[in-house]
Amino acid sequence: MLRVHAGCDVARFARTISRFVPNPRLLQWTAFALTMLIAVASLRAAGDWVDYRVVGSLQIRSEFRLDDAAAVVREVGQLSDDIEETLNIKVGKAPIHLHFFASRRSYVQYLADRVPEGTKWKALFVKGEDAARVYAHMSPSFETDVRHESTHAVLHNSLAFLPLWLDEGLAEYFEVSPNRRVAGHSHLSSLRWALRFGWRPSLARLENKNDLGDMGQRDYRDSWGWVHFMLHESVQSRRALLGYLAQIQQGRSPGPMSEWIASRIPNAEARVLQHLKTWGR
């Protein structure tokens, strides 16, 4: 079988296929035509999907073979069940469309005409009227980005609203592989280091963050710290978080989490400090 690729030129084509096309003029035109066809094929447009897969409520389109991202595809396919079990909420079944890009260039090109304000982010979740959409491009943080943004998609399919800090704190919690959620996130060591320099947890400060652009790396880390504390410090702290989310799912407004916690977890800030110092030791 004769195989050609985009790196070949006309002369090389001519030498390769001369034994198949004996007429010199016909040979030249054949080689030229093949070169042009391959050149056009190599200029893939952004969103020229080469793989597609349905995993539960997920519809995944990718510019590269999904077998090359099998681990994260498997993990996001399980994410809805993990969130439902961990947070004791009923997860919505509305479709979630995941778009995977081979490069940042094609990612930006695709979003420029659809979500231009999203091009500044390395990955993106968009809640549409018909479906939730996640966009991510291949990079060293690709798997983390996909899990993080897919967590947003699952949460927003299930809850009418979430405070920004809690939305991001939960996404940070679920952004790592399942076996690292409890004890393997880099935020834990970062917070322990910050404790040496006088860091103190403050929900009031996080609750004042009303725009995603206001969230810095410290805020994502601190949001994770509060979520981890509530999920793992004690039965009491876990009930406080699950009760808050249950109120939202039932269509009620539980108010600021700082007030909710104050009436349910005595000395919460001191307990956060102790939890972070001793967890896993």
N, C-alpha and C positions, 0 to 999 in steps of 0.2 A: 504494500500500500504506500502511495506517495504522500508524505506529510510535509507541510510547509508551515512557517511561522513568520511573525511580523518582522523579525530581524533580518530576513533575507532581502537581497536586492535583485534587480532585473537580471544582471549578469549571472548571478548564482542560480536564479530560476532557469535561465537559458541553458546553463550547463546541466542542470539536474534533469530537466524535462526534454532535452533534445532527443533523447532516445524514444520518447513517446510522441513527439510532434516533429516529423522530419522536414516539413516545409519551413525554410528560414523566416519568411515574412510572417507566416502564421505562428511560428514559434515566438517571434518578438512580441506580437500582439497578445498572445496567450500569456506570456510571462508578465507583460505590463498590466493586463487585466487582473491577473491573480494578485499582483503587488498592490494594486489599488483596492481590491476587495479586502485584502488583509489589513491594509492601512486604515480603512474605514472601520473595520470590525474592531481594531485595537483602540479606537477613540471612543471608549464607552462613555455614554452620558451618565450623569449622576442619577441614581435610581434605576439603572439598567440591571435589574435583579437577576442573579444567576441561580438563586436557590429560594425556595419557599416551603414553609412548614406550618402546620396547624398543631398546636399543643394545648389541648383544653380550650380555654377562651383566648389563648394567644394566637395571633397570626404573625408569623415572622417572615420578613422579606430581607434578603441579604445580597450584597454585591460580591460575596465570596461564599464558598461552600460551607454550609452549616456544620458539616462534619468537622471542620477546622475549629469550631467553637462548641463542640459537643458538651463539654462540662457545664458551661454557663447556660446553654439551652436547657439542659436537664434541670439545673437549679432554678431557673426562672419558671420552668414548668411546674415545679413543686412549690413555688413561692406563695401562691394563694392559700394552699393548705397549711403551710407553715405559719402564715400570718393569722389565719382563722384560729388555729390551735393555740398560738402564743398569746394572742390578744383577746380571744373569746368573743370575736365579732363575726357576724354573718357576712361573708365576702360576696360582693356583687359578681354577677356573671356576664356583665356587658363586655363586648370584645375589647381586647387590647392589641393594638397594632405595633409591632416592633420593627424598626428599620435599622439595619446594620450596614455601615458604609466601610469601604476598603481603605479610605483615607480621609483626613480632615478636609482636604480640598473638595472631594465629592460631597461630603457632609455639608459644608458651607454652601456649595453650589446648589444643592437640593433645597436647603432651607431658605436661601436668599429670596426665592419667589413665593415661599409658603409661610414661613415664620421668620422674617428677617431679623427680628429682635433676638431670636434665639441663636444666631450665628456666633455670638460672643461666648456662649457656654460650650464646654467640651462634650456635654451630653444634655438631653432635654426631654422633659415630660410635658405634654400638651393635652389638656382635657377638652376634647371636642364634643359637639352635640351628639354625634353619632357613635363615637368611640374615643377611647384614650389612646394616645400615641406616644411612643418612646423612640428617640433618635440617638444613636451612638455610633462612633467611628472607631476603627481599629487603632489602638494605642496601648501603651503599657498598662493603663488603668481601665481598659475596655470592659473586662468582666465586672469590676467594681462599679463602673458607671452604669452598666446594664442592670445589675441587681438594685442599685440605688434608685434609678429612675423608674424601674418596674415596680418597686415598692410604693412609690408615689402613685403610680397608676392603679394598683390594687386598692390602696387606701382610699383614693378619691372615687373609685367605683363603689365603695362600701359605706363611706361616711359623707354626710352633707358638707361638713367643714372640719378643719383642724387648725388649731393655732400654728403659726408658721414654725416656731421653734420645735413643737412636738412632731409636726410633719417631718421636719428635717432630722430630728433625733431618732425617730423610728426608721427613716430611710438609712441613716448611718448605721443603725443596729443591724439591719438586714442586708447591708451592702457587702458584707464579707461572706465567705463560704459558710454553710451551716455549722461545720465543726469548729468555726472560729468565733461564732457569735457570742458565746458565753464568756470566753476568756482570751480570745486571740486578737482583739482589735488593738491597733496601735494607739488609739485614744487613751487606753488605760495607762500605758507607760507615760504618755504625754501629760496626763492629769497628775500622775504621781510626781512627775518632775516639777510641775507647776506648784504643787503643794509645798515644795521646799522653799518657794519664793513668795509664799503668802496667799496663794490662790484660794478663793472662797466661792462656793456655789451661790448663784443668785438667779432665782427664777424671775424676779421682777425685771432684771436687766434683759433677759431673754424675751420676756413678754412685751417689751418695748420695741422689738424688732418686727416691723410690719411689712417690710419689703424685702424680697429676696436679695436685692443688691446691698442691703444693710448687713447681711450675714457674712461674717468673716470666718476664717478657719477656726478661730477660737470659739466662735458661737456654735459651729457644727460640733466641735469636740465637747463643749459644755452641755449641749442638748443631748448628745449621746450619753454623757455621764448621768444626767437625771433619768433618762429612760432605763439605763442599765440598773441604776439604783432601785427604781420602782419595780422592775421586773424580777430582781434577784436578791434584794436585801432581806426581805421577809414576806411572810404571807400578808401582813398588814400593808406593806408598800405595794405589793402586787395587786391587792384588792382595790387600792386607791386608784391605780392607773386603769384597771379593767372597768371599774365603776364609772370613771370619767368617760371612757370611750363608749360604754353602754348607754350613758345619758345622750351622747351625741347621736348614736345610731337610732335611739328611740325618738329623735326629733326634739330633744330638749336642749337647753343651753346651760351647761354646768358652770359657766362663769370662768374666771381666770384660774388656771391650775394652781397658782400660788395660794389662793384663798381655799381652794378645794383641799389641798394638801395640809394647810395649816390646821384644819379642823379634823384631820384624819391621821396625820403622822406627827406626833409631838417631836419637837427639836429636829425637824427634817434636815436642816442644813448641816447640823453637827453629825447626823447619822449618815449623810452623803459622804462627808469627809472620812468617817470611820470605815464606811463600806469600801471606798476607793483605796484606802490605805491597806486594808486587810484582805480584799478579795483575791482568792486563789492562793493565799499564803498559808 
